Amino acid sequence: MQDTEFKYFQFPLFLLQDLMHNKTKALNNIIRFGIYRFSKTIAYNEKQVIDQVIYGIHRGGLTSELKRITDNYQESDKLSLDEDYNGFQGANFDPEYENEQLSPLFNSEQDFQEYAIQYYQIKQAYKTLGIEGNYDNCIDNAQEIENSIPEREPMPMVNKGLVFDFRDNDKTEFELMQFACYIALNSILGTKHFTKTNYDFILCRTFGYSKPDLIPNELKATPIFDKYTKRHHREKLLNQLELSWNILKYSTTAMRGFYIGKANKTNYQTIAEYDYKNRKSYKIEQLKQLKKVAYMNAKNK
């Protein structure tokens, strides 16, 4: 797995809806869902999973559901533990005794298999990301969010270091708006290097809504939403994203809307050339040239 693959949290856009009035809640939800989402990509095999479960039985840290299941196994004599060595063979953890007992259960009991894999993956995700936390809280919160994701919801990604910085440090309203707008712009761009959009669409994404007609009237009535509909504040916001967040914004006086792009993937010249070549006047001129060439070819014949 490439290093860049686990530097980012992916999450449903609607989690931004809480950001401006409950920053900690919004960012904790993004973190937990991002960890959970990443954990699903972690590869495993049966022995790795069972060994990790046995280590957790001896040393603690199992998820509540997995602990309940393994406790029941011990009470019903389906599982007995090597209390002398706790799964270690010298300096190496290799619990053959417990593994021989749990392997048949892993392959015959679906609940045990699912919770064991979930535990292994979430534990590895925390370890890989260099994060500590409560596995149960992460899983429960993320699954609740997962079950609430609307159809065709944008799923933006954000650098994990940036999320922790904004969660753990005081930020001004303007800084939070930059953070949310940066995510909004990236959700609009997706995998494109640049694209054309408009401010109304950006604003709805900034507040966690996939399109403008989903914005509730209650939000429209709030001072902060009203503030950023004003030209002065929106220009200030987009200018700051250009200056500090590696975002490009390109427009001309004759253009409806404007282009946005990623500074590490494109430049103003490329956008300007694309815009010029897609203008109606340019296309008409190209048609004229094609007709002229056709006429000259016919005349020469």
C-alpha positions in Angstrom: 0.0 0.0 0.0 1.3 3.4 -1.0 2.1 5.8 1.9 -0.3 8.4 0.4 -3.2 6.1 0.6 -3.6 6.5 4.4 -2.8 10.2 4.8 -6.4 11.1 4.0 -9.8 10.6 5.6 -12.7 10.1 3.3 -16.1 11.0 4.6 -19.7 11.9 3.4 -20.0 15.6 2.7 -23.0 16.1 5.1 -20.7 15.8 8.1 -19.6 19.4 7.4 -23.1 20.6 8.3 -22.2 20.6 12.0 -18.8 22.3 11.5 -19.6 26.0 12.1 -21.7 25.4 15.3 -20.0 22.3 16.7 -16.5 22.0 15.4 -15.4 19.1 17.7 -18.4 17.0 16.9 -18.0 17.5 13.2 -14.3 16.7 13.1 -14.6 13.8 15.4 -17.2 12.3 13.1 -14.9 12.9 10.1 -12.0 11.2 11.9 -14.0 8.2 13.1 -15.7 7.6 9.8 -12.3 8.1 8.0 -10.6 5.5 10.2 -13.5 3.1 9.8 -13.6 3.6 6.0 -9.8 3.1 5.8 -10.0 -0.1 8.0 -12.2 -1.8 5.3 -9.3 -1.6 2.9 -6.8 -3.5 5.1 -6.0 -7.0 3.9 -6.0 -9.9 6.3 -5.8 -13.7 6.5 -7.3 -16.1 9.0 -4.2 -16.6 11.1 -3.5 -12.9 11.4 -7.0 -12.3 12.6 -7.2 -15.1 15.1 -3.7 -14.4 16.5 -4.8 -10.7 17.0 -7.9 -11.8 18.8 -6.0 -14.2 21.1 -3.5 -11.4 21.9 -6.5 -9.2 22.8 -8.0 -11.9 25.0 -4.7 -12.1 27.0 -3.8 -8.4 27.0 -7.1 -6.6 26.7 -8.4 -4.2 24.1 -11.1 -6.3 22.3 -14.2 -4.6 21.0 -17.2 -5.2 23.3 -19.0 -7.6 20.9 -15.9 -9.6 20.4 -15.2 -9.8 24.1 -18.7 -11.0 24.7 -18.3 -13.8 22.2 -14.9 -14.9 23.4 -16.0 -14.8 27.0 -18.9 -17.1 26.1 -16.5 -19.4 24.4 -14.5 -19.7 27.6 -17.5 -20.1 29.8 -18.9 -22.9 27.5 -15.4 -24.6 27.3 -15.1 -24.0 23.6 -11.9 -22.1 24.4 -9.3 -22.6 27.1 -6.3 -20.4 27.4 -2.6 -21.1 27.9 -2.3 -19.2 31.2 1.4 -20.1 31.6 2.8 -18.6 28.4 -0.2 -16.3 27.3 0.4 -17.3 23.7 4.1 -16.7 23.6 6.7 -19.2 22.4 9.8 -17.6 23.9 10.0 -14.0 22.6 7.5 -14.7 19.8 3.7 -14.5 20.0 2.6 -17.8 18.3 -0.5 -19.1 20.1 -0.9 -22.5 18.5 -2.9 -23.9 21.4 -5.7 -21.2 21.2 -5.5 -21.0 17.4 -6.4 -24.6 17.0 -9.5 -24.1 19.1 -10.6 -20.8 17.4 -9.9 -21.6 13.8 -12.9 -24.0 13.5 -15.2 -21.5 15.2 -13.9 -18.7 12.9 -15.0 -20.8 9.9 -18.3 -22.0 11.3 -19.7 -19.0 13.3 -20.4 -16.0 11.2 -20.8 -13.5 14.1 -17.4 -14.4 15.5 -15.8 -14.2 12.0 -17.3 -10.8 11.3 -16.4 -9.2 14.6 -12.9 -10.7 14.6 -12.2 -9.3 11.2 -13.6 -6.0 12.1 -11.5 -5.9 15.2 -8.3 -6.8 13.3 -8.9 -4.2 10.6 -9.8 -1.3 13.0 -6.8 -2.1 15.2 -4.5 -2.1 12.2 -6.1 1.1 10.9 -5.4 2.9 14.2 -1.8 1.5 14.2 -1.1 2.5 10.6 -2.5 6.0 11.0 -0.6 6.5 14.3 -3.8 7.2 16.2 -5.1 6.1 19.6 -8.8 5.9 20.5 -11.8 3.8 21.5 -12.5 1.1 18.9 -16.2 0.7 19.9 -16.9 4.4 19.7 -15.3 4.6 16.3 -17.2 1.6 14.9 -20.6 2.6 16.4 -20.3 6.2 15.3 -19.1 5.3 11.8 -21.7 2.7 11.2 -24.5 5.1 12.3 -23.1 7.7 9.8 -22.7 5.0 7.1 -26.4 4.1 7.5 -27.4 7.7 7.1 -25.5 8.5 3.8 -27.9 9.8 1.2 -27.8 8.4 -2.3 -25.1 9.9 -4.5 -23.6 11.8 -1.6 -20.2 13.4 -2.4 -17.4 11.6 -0.6 -14.5 14.1 -0.3 -11.1 13.4 1.2 -9.1 15.6 3.6 -5.6 15.3 5.0 -5.7 13.7 8.4 -3.1 16.1 9.8 -5.3 19.0 8.8 -8.3 17.5 10.5 -6.5 17.0 13.8 -5.0 20.5 13.6 -8.5 22.1 13.2 -10.0 19.8 15.9 -7.3 20.3 18.5 -6.5 24.0 18.1 -8.6 27.2 18.3 -9.7 28.4 14.9 -11.5 31.6 13.8 -14.7 31.6 11.9 -12.8 32.6 8.8 -10.3 29.8 9.2 -13.1 27.3 9.6 -14.8 28.7 6.4 -11.5 28.2 4.5 -11.2 24.6 5.7 -14.8 23.8 4.7 -14.6 25.7 1.4 -11.3 23.9 0.6 -13.1 20.5 1.1 -16.1 21.8 -0.9 -13.9 22.8 -3.9 -12.2 19.4 -3.8 -15.6 17.7 -3.8 -16.5 19.6 -6.9 -13.2 18.9 -8.6 -13.1 15.2 -7.8 -10.4 13.7 -10.0 -10.5 16.6 -12.5 -7.6 19.0 -12.7 -10.0 21.9 -13.1 -13.6 22.5 -13.8 -16.2 25.3 -14.2 -18.5 26.1 -11.3 -20.3 29.0 -9.6 -20.3 30.5 -6.1 -23.8 29.3 -5.1 -22.7 25.7 -5.7 -19.5 26.2 -3.8 -21.4 27.7 -0.9 -23.8 24.9 -0.5 -20.9 22.4 -0.5 -19.1 24.5 2.1 -22.0 24.1 4.4 -22.3 20.3 3.8 -25.1 20.1 1.1 -24.6 18.4 -2.2 -26.6 21.0 -4.2 -28.2 24.4 -3.5 -31.9 23.3 -3.5 -31.1 21.0 -0.5 -30.1 24.0 1.8 -32.8 24.3 4.5 -34.4 27.7 5.1 -33.2 27.6 8.7 -29.6 27.7 7.5 -30.3 30.5 5.0 -31.6 32.6 7.9 -28.4 32.3 9.9 -26.0 35.3 10.1 -23.0 33.2 9.0 -24.7 31.9 5.9 -26.1 35.3 5.0 -22.6 36.8 5.5 -21.0 34.6 3.0 -23.6 35.2 0.3 -22.2 38.8 0.2 -19.8 39.6 -2.6 -17.1 41.1 -0.3 -16.9 38.0 2.0 -17.1 35.4 -0.7 -14.3 37.2 -2.7 -12.2 37.4 0.5 -12.7 33.7 1.1 -11.8 32.6 -2.4 -8.9 34.9 -2.6 -7.5 33.4 0.6 -7.9 29.9 -0.8 -5.8 30.9 -3.8 -3.2 32.5 -1.6 -2.8 29.8 1.0 -4.6 26.5 -0.1 -3.1 25.8 -3.5 -6.4 26.5 -5.3 -6.7 28.3 -8.6 -9.6 30.5 -9.7 -9.9 31.8 -13.2 -12.5 34.0 -14.8 -13.0 36.7 -17.4 -15.6 39.6 -17.5 -17.5 37.8 -20.3 -17.7 34.5 -18.4 -20.7 33.2 -16.4 -19.3 31.4 -13.3 -15.6 30.7 -13.1 -13.0 27.9 -13.2 -11.4 26.3 -10.2 -8.4 24.1 -10.3 -5.7 22.4 -8.2 -2.4 24.2 -8.3 -0.4 21.0 -8.2 -2.2 19.6 -11.3 -2.8 22.6 -13.6 -2.0 26.3 -14.1 -3.8 29.5 -15.2 -2.4 29.2 -18.7 -3.9 25.8 -19.3 -7.3 26.9 -18.0 -7.2 30.1 -20.1 -6.4 28.1 -23.2 -9.1 25.6 -22.5 -11.6 28.4 -21.9 -10.7 30.2 -25.1 -10.9 27.1 -27.3 -14.4 26.3 -25.9 -15.8 29.7 -26.5 -18.5 30.0 -29.2 -16.6 32.7 -31.0 -13.5 30.5 -31.3 -15.5 27.5 -32.5 -17.2 29.7 -35.1 -13.9 31.0 -36.3 -12.6 27.4 -36.5 -15.6 26.5 -38.7 -14.9 29.4 -41.0 -11.3 28.2 -41.4 -12.4 24.7 -42.2 -14.8 26.0 -44.8 -12.1 28.3 -46.3 -9.7 25.4 -46.5 -12.4 23.2 -48.2 -13.1 26.0 -50.7 -9.4 26.5 -51.6 -9.0 22.7 -52.0 -12.0 22.6 -54.3 -10.8 25.6 -56.3 -7.3 24.1 -56.8 -8.9 20.9 -58.2 
